[in-house]
Amino acid sequence: MRVNARFEGEAEQQLNYLAEATGLGVSEVLRTSVQHYYEQMRAQRVGLTHFAAFVGKGRSGRSDVAGHYKARLAEGWSAKHQGRTPAVHESDPVSFAAGAPAAKGGA
């Protein structure tokens, strides 16, 4: 394919810089640039496709996950941090999930 393109201003400077820095001709710089951009886009799309294959595929056995996710998170946090006193800036995850304000000043 033959391409006729106009480069002006900053794009022209960038193209000239790449040609000088690599020792390649302008056409080869453009071919290499297109190849690099193509590979970058393909890798990004493949990554997203790979990720999308897992979205919504979990089978927890619970039918209420979407409606009760805060309570489920609180259960997980409580189990993970059992016996640990939260830092001053942390909320009590169980109270937060239940909709009550965090307890102040300890038990």
N, C-alpha and C positions, 0 to 999 in steps of 0.2 A: 504494500500500500504506500502510496506517495502522499506526503502531508506537507502543506504549505501553512506555516504559522507565523504570526507576527509577535515578537517579543520586544517590549519597550520598557524603559525605566528600570525598576528594581529587578524584574524578571530577566531582562537582558543582562544586567550586571551579574546576577546569580548564574545564569547560563555560561557567560564568559568566564567567570571564576571557576566553575566546575570543569570547563574545558581546559583551562590553564593548569589547574591543580592536578588533574588526572592525566593530562597529556593526550586526551582523546579528542576526536573531532566533535563538533556540535551534534551531528547526527547520532554518533555513538553515545554521547552523554544523554541525549533524549531517549534513545532506546533503553539504556541502562536505567534511567529514571523511571520510565514506564514499567519496566520489569520489576524494579524495587517497589513501586507503588502497588502494582498488581499483587505481588507476593504478600505485602502488608495487608491489603484488603482481604485476600483469600484467607490468610491466617486469622484475621479478625472474624470473618464470617463463619469459618469452620469452628472457631472457639465458641461463638454464640450458638451455633447449631448444636454443638456437643452439649453445651449447658442446657439448652432448651429441651434436649432429650430427657433430662432428669426432672424438669419442673412439673410438679403435680403427679409424679409417679409413685410417691411414697404410699405405703399401705400400713398405716399405724394400727388399723383396726378400730379407730375412733371415728365416729361420724360427726363429732361436734368440734373438731379442731378449729375451724375458721371462726366459729362463734364464741369460743372459750379460750382463745390463744393466750390471753393475759394470765388466766388462772394456770394454764399449762406451763407458761414460763415461770410463774411464781413457784410452782411445784419443783421444777428443775433447779431453780436458783436456791430454794430452801434445801434441797438434797445436796447440792454442790457445796454450799457454804454453811452447812449445819454446824452450830456451835461457834461460828465466827461472828464477832460483833461488827456490824456495818460501820464504815467510816462516817464521819459527820455529814458528808454530802450525799450519802446513799440513802435511799428510801427503804423502808421495810418492804420487800417484794410481796409478801403475803398480804399485808394490809393494802398495799397499792393495788394489787390485783383484785381484791375484794371491794375496792372503791372507797375504803376508809382511809383517812389520813394516817401517816406513819406515826407510831407511838413516840412520844417525846420523853426524854430523860430516863429511859430504861424501865424495866418491868414495874 
